[in-house]
Amino acid sequence: MTPDRPAHRPAAALLALALAATTGLAVLAPATGAAPASAATARATAPGAITVIVTAAAGGVDAAAAAVRATGGTVLERLPLIGGVGATLPAGTVLAPAYVIAPNSALQLSGQADATGRVSTVRGTLGLPAAAGEGAGEGAGTTIAVVDTGVADSPDLAGRLEHVDVTRTGTGDGYGHGTFVAGVAAGSGAESQGRYTGVAPGAFVLDVRVADAEGRTDLLTVLKGLQVVAQRPDVDVLNLSLSSGSPLPHQIDPLTIALSRLWARGVVVVVPAGNDGPRRATISSPGTDPTLLTVGSLDEGGTPARGDDVVPEFSARGPAPQGASKPDLVAPGRSLVSLRAPGSTIDRTQPGAVMGQHYFVGSGTSFSTGAVSGAVAVLLADRPDLTPNQVKDLLRQTAYRAPGLTDRTASGAGGLALDAARDAEPAPLPGGPGRSGRPGSAPYSGTTAPPDGDVETWRAFLDALLAGDRRAAASSWSQLSPEAHRWAGHRWAALTPEGHRWAANSWSGHRWAGADGSADAWQMRLWAAEQWAGHRWAAGDWSAHRWATSSWAGHRWAADQVQASDWAGSRWAASRWTALWE
């Protein structure tokens, strides 16, 4: 896509920017480094400009693009899935509160080579037949999109693999991570006589390459990959074994917005908890989103028996920010055997993890995510009308407990028991046509109204919030009961985008929308309400200068987080992964 040329800045736009300086949501400060850029991003970025993602509370792509051009910035990519654009903006740019700026930060992989040589028993642990001949058709008729470093051609995926490259560097897997993930999810075990069969050996794999041969990628490139998935109605499961480390609330983070919207269209999105354990509260975005299916790792102990399973130290622990209970469950992720990408970076640098010509050993929540993606494909092959929420509920409700899986902040609902999930009946969910009537999924099954005694006060709070009367909103908020605070923080915020639209029209018979009646505007205001619920915003803290300018763009992100030397060099490619090799 050819980048748009900066538009001339009219006087009205300059005045708007000047006024926004006192209330703007984000101010871009000069960064001392930049995230590793995709080829398209690097080519279009002017010296001194910062690559960002801009989303609009109302007006979608066109409004975001117009705001960028009004600042003298350049639109790099239109992103209709999130109602925004990828762009470059001059340092110091201020946008009005109707726009959210997210830096084009680097994303990291959540798996690593493992030279122990122990053989995983994934299928046995999940309750599936161990060898291919006994269950080779599992997952047939479903499609798993693997948005990753690419997937190498392998006999274990023959006839079931399609490549899409958004990096403009060619198909294949120069790093080796995506190939391993795809093998865990859907490898046939053809080159091992069934010994290393994946979870769904009948599923089709859509390989969406978003990273280069060093495993580097960024937010804009990943969003472009998700746009590809959004245009493919055949995709049933999306596996994104990447972590962004974004501090943005999930309601406005462009990555989680995109993933939640795919979920609302009927795609089950599976993401990793991350490898930052064993400390508490280390779940990484996008695994922090309460809607998505977030997966941690378990160590099978080298046996298919479940009683000796434990959560390894590397698997990130909950709770997630804003009080979300994460991970949702755990699945095998220690010393798994899966597909090798010969000649790839990890293949060359970790020869001790190579197993013959076709296989490799690895550990990490990336690969646990692959196992769950395969399990979801198996469930959907059996029952294609299941909604994403029903799939998630089934897997959580049927998960197994073991002495080493009692800490819910580490193991969530427990270990993945696919055999039990296949036999269980899903709970009916209100509203929404579900997968058989795409697009859309049923809204979150939690309570969609505040406690009875708080209904009028909650209405007054929203009225004040929509009117921009912060003092009145703060007063109403202080009058709500603790139960209402908890409801707002954990129930209302957990609605999917489709659920938001459903609730906006049906809850209490009133449409809590903005003046323009748009669901997006309403959703942004509900995000603000939820932030108060999470005690992140108080009346005195709700200032653009204190929260957005100082904490977000000025120091927390632009100056520190997106330095190429920090992310690509020391954060994971050098020290992070090496420390986890065994």
LINVEN-V491575 format. One record per backbone hydrogen bond with DSSP energy under -0.5 kcal/mol. NH is the residue of the N-H (numbers start at 1). CO is the residue of the C=O. If there is no record, write none. Layout:
NH|CO ; NH|CO
This chain:
4|75 ; 10|8 ; 14|10 ; 15|11 ; 16|12 ; 17|13 ; 18|14 ; 19|15 ; 20|16 ; 21|17 ; 21|18 ; 22|19 ; 23|20 ; 24|20 ; 25|95 ; 26|95 ; 28|93 ; 29|27 ; 39|167 ; 42|38 ; 43|39 ; 44|40 ; 45|41 ; 46|44 ; 49|46 ; 50|89 ; 52|87 ; 53|102 ; 54|85 ; 55|100 ; 56|83 ; 57|98 ; 62|59 ; 63|59 ; 64|60 ; 65|61 ; 66|62 ; 67|63 ; 68|64 ; 69|65 ; 70|66 ; 71|67 ; 71|68 ; 72|69 ; 73|68 ; 74|88 ; 76|74 ; 76|86 ; 77|86 ; 79|84 ; 82|79 ; 83|79 ; 84|79 ; 85|54 ; 86|77 ; 87|52 ; 88|74 ; 89|50 ; 91|48 ; 92|28 ; 93|90 ; 95|26 ; 99|96 ; 100|55 ; 102|53 ; 102|100 ; 104|51 ; 105|103 ; 107|217 ; 108|243 ; 110|241 ; 112|363 ; 114|361 ; 120|118 ; 125|121 ; 126|122 ; 127|123 ; 127|124 ; 128|123 ; 134|131 ; 135|132 ; 136|132 ; 138|135 ; 140|137 ; 141|202 ; 142|139 ; 144|204 ; 145|143 ; 145|237 ; 146|144 ; 146|206 ; 147|145 ; 147|239 ; 148|146 ; 148|208 ; 157|154 ; 158|155 ; 160|157 ; 162|205 ; 164|207 ; 166|164 ; 166|209 ; 180|176 ; 181|177 ; 182|178 ; 183|179 ; 184|180 ; 185|181 ; 186|182 ; 187|183 ; 188|156 ; 192|189 ; 193|190 ; 194|189 ; 195|192 ; 197|194 ; 198|187 ; 199|184 ; 200|185 ; 201|198 ; 202|138 ; 203|138 ; 203|200 ; 204|142 ; 205|160 ; 206|144 ; 206|204 ; 207|162 ; 207|205 ; 208|146 ; 208|206 ; 209|164 ; 209|207 ; 210|148 ; 211|148 ; 212|216 ; 215|212 ; 219|105 ; 222|218 ; 223|219 ; 224|220 ; 225|221 ; 226|222 ; 227|223 ; 228|224 ; 229|225 ; 230|226 ; 231|227 ; 231|228 ; 232|229 ; 233|231 ; 235|232 ; 236|143 ; 237|143 ; 238|268 ; 239|145 ; 239|237 ; 240|238 ; 240|270 ; 241|239 ; 242|240 ; 243|108 ; 244|285 ; 245|285 ; 252|249 ; 253|249 ; 257|253 ; 258|254 ; 259|255 ; 260|256 ; 261|257 ; 262|258 ; 263|259 ; 264|260 ; 265|261 ; 266|263 ; 267|262 ; 268|236 ; 268|266 ; 269|267 ; 270|238 ; 270|268 ; 271|293 ; 272|240 ; 273|295 ; 277|314 ; 279|276 ; 281|318 ; 282|317 ; 283|317 ; 284|273 ; 287|284 ; 289|286 ; 293|269 ; 294|292 ; 295|271 ; 296|329 ; 298|331 ; 299|310 ; 300|298 ; 303|300 ; 309|306 ; 310|299 ; 311|404 ; 312|310 ; 315|312 ; 316|274 ; 317|279 ; 318|409 ; 320|324 ; 323|320 ; 324|321 ; 326|324 ; 328|294 ; 329|294 ; 330|414 ; 331|296 ; 333|298 ; 334|298 ; 335|333 ; 336|362 ; 338|336 ; 338|360 ; 340|358 ; 342|340 ; 344|341 ; 345|174 ; 346|175 ; 348|344 ; 349|345 ; 350|346 ; 353|350 ; 354|351 ; 355|359 ; 359|355 ; 360|338 ; 361|353 ; 362|336 ; 363|112 ; 364|333 ; 366|110 ; 367|364 ; 368|364 ; 369|365 ; 370|366 ; 371|367 ; 372|368 ; 373|369 ; 374|370 ; 375|371 ; 376|372 ; 377|373 ; 378|374 ; 379|375 ; 380|376 ; 381|377 ; 382|378 ; 383|379 ; 386|383 ; 391|387 ; 392|388 ; 393|389 ; 394|390 ; 395|391 ; 396|392 ; 397|393 ; 398|394 ; 399|396 ; 400|415 ; 404|309 ; 405|402 ; 406|403 ; 408|406 ; 410|407 ; 411|407 ; 412|408 ; 413|328 ; 414|411 ; 415|400 ; 416|330 ; 418|416 ; 419|126 ; 421|417 ; 422|418 ; 423|419 ; 424|420 ; 435|385 ; 437|434 ; 438|435 ; 443|430 ; 454|451 ; 455|452 ; 458|454 ; 459|455 ; 460|456 ; 461|457 ; 462|458 ; 463|459 ; 464|460 ; 465|461 ; 466|462 ; 467|463 ; 468|464 ; 468|465 ; 469|464 ; 470|468 ; 473|469 ; 474|470 ; 475|471 ; 476|472 ; 477|473 ; 478|474 ; 479|475 ; 479|476 ; 480|476 ; 480|477 ; 485|481 ; 486|482 ; 487|483 ; 488|484 ; 489|485 ; 490|486 ; 491|487 ; 492|487 ; 493|488 ; 494|491 ; 495|492 ; 500|496 ; 501|497 ; 502|498 ; 503|499 ; 504|500 ; 505|501 ; 506|502 ; 507|503 ; 509|506 ; 510|507 ; 512|510 ; 513|511 ; 514|518 ; 517|514 ; 522|518 ; 523|519 ; 524|520 ; 525|521 ; 526|522 ; 527|523 ; 528|524 ; 529|525 ; 530|526 ; 531|527 ; 532|528 ; 533|529 ; 534|530 ; 535|532 ; 536|531 ; 537|531 ; 541|538 ; 542|538 ; 543|541 ; 547|543 ; 548|543 ; 548|544 ; 549|544 ; 550|545 ; 551|547 ; 552|547 ; 552|548 ; 553|548 ; 554|549 ; 555|550 ; 556|551 ; 557|552 ; 558|553 ; 560|555 ; 561|556 ; 561|557 ; 562|557 ; 563|560 ; 567|563 ; 568|564 ; 569|564 ; 570|565 ; 571|566 ; 572|567 ; 573|567 ; 574|569 ; 575|570 ; 576|570 ; 577|572 ; 578|574 ; 579|575 ; 580|576 ; 580|577 ; 581|577 ; 581|578
